[in-house]
């Protein structure tokens, strides 16, 4: 049974956490490059939020949005 849990430990530490370990090593030598990955993710999330809000306003302007409080059966 101990070998099973050690196998799980090896799997997570060696395989699944490999990208995080490489990023931690990169941060020690190139701080700006390591944080550039974070900035990339923030830019992607900001674009996705902008696109989502744009789609919401388009649906609201076209009248597709049902804002009646009885739109859901549990609100009756």
C-alpha positions in Angstrom: 0.0 0.0 0.0 2.9 2.3 0.7 4.3 1.9 -2.8 0.9 2.9 -4.2 1.0 6.3 -2.4 4.6 6.8 -3.2 3.7 6.2 -6.8 1.1 8.9 -6.6 3.6 11.2 -5.0 6.1 10.5 -7.8 3.4 11.1 -10.4 2.5 14.5 -9.0 6.0 15.7 -8.1 7.7 14.6 -11.3 5.1 14.8 -14.0 2.2 17.1 -13.0 4.2 19.8 -11.2 7.1 19.9 -13.7 5.9 23.1 -15.4 5.6 24.9 -12.0 9.1 23.7 -11.0 10.5 25.0 -14.3 8.8 28.3 -13.8 10.2 28.6 -10.2 13.7 28.0 -11.6 13.1 30.5 -14.3 12.1 33.1 -11.8 15.4 32.9 -10.0 17.3 33.9 -13.2 14.8 35.9 -15.3 12.1 37.5 -13.1 10.6 39.6 -16.0 10.3 36.5 -18.2 8.6 34.5 -15.5 6.1 37.2 -14.8 5.5 37.7 -18.5 3.6 34.5 -18.5 1.3 35.9 -15.9 0.8 39.0 -18.0 -0.1 36.9 -21.0 -2.8 35.1 -18.9 -4.1 38.5 -17.6 -4.3 39.8 -21.2 -6.2 36.7 -22.3 -8.6 37.0 -19.4 -9.2 40.7 -20.0 -10.0 40.1 -23.7 -12.4 37.3 -22.7 -14.2 39.5 -20.3 -14.4 42.3 -22.8 -15.8 39.9 -25.5 -18.3 38.5 -23.0 -19.6 41.9 -22.0 -19.8 42.9 -25.7 -21.9 39.8 -26.4 -24.2 40.5 -23.5 -24.9 44.1 -24.7 -25.6 42.7 -28.2 -28.2 40.3 -26.8 -29.7 43.0 -24.7 -30.0 45.4 -27.6 -31.6 42.7 -29.9 -34.2 41.8 -27.4 -33.1 38.2 -27.0 -32.5 38.6 -23.3 -35.4 37.6 -21.2 -35.2 39.7 -18.0 -38.6 38.7 -16.7 -38.3 37.4 -13.1 -40.5 34.4 -13.9 -38.1 33.3 -16.6 -37.0 30.5 -14.3 -39.4 28.1 -12.8 -37.9 28.4 -9.3 -38.6 32.1 -9.2 -42.4 31.8 -9.6 
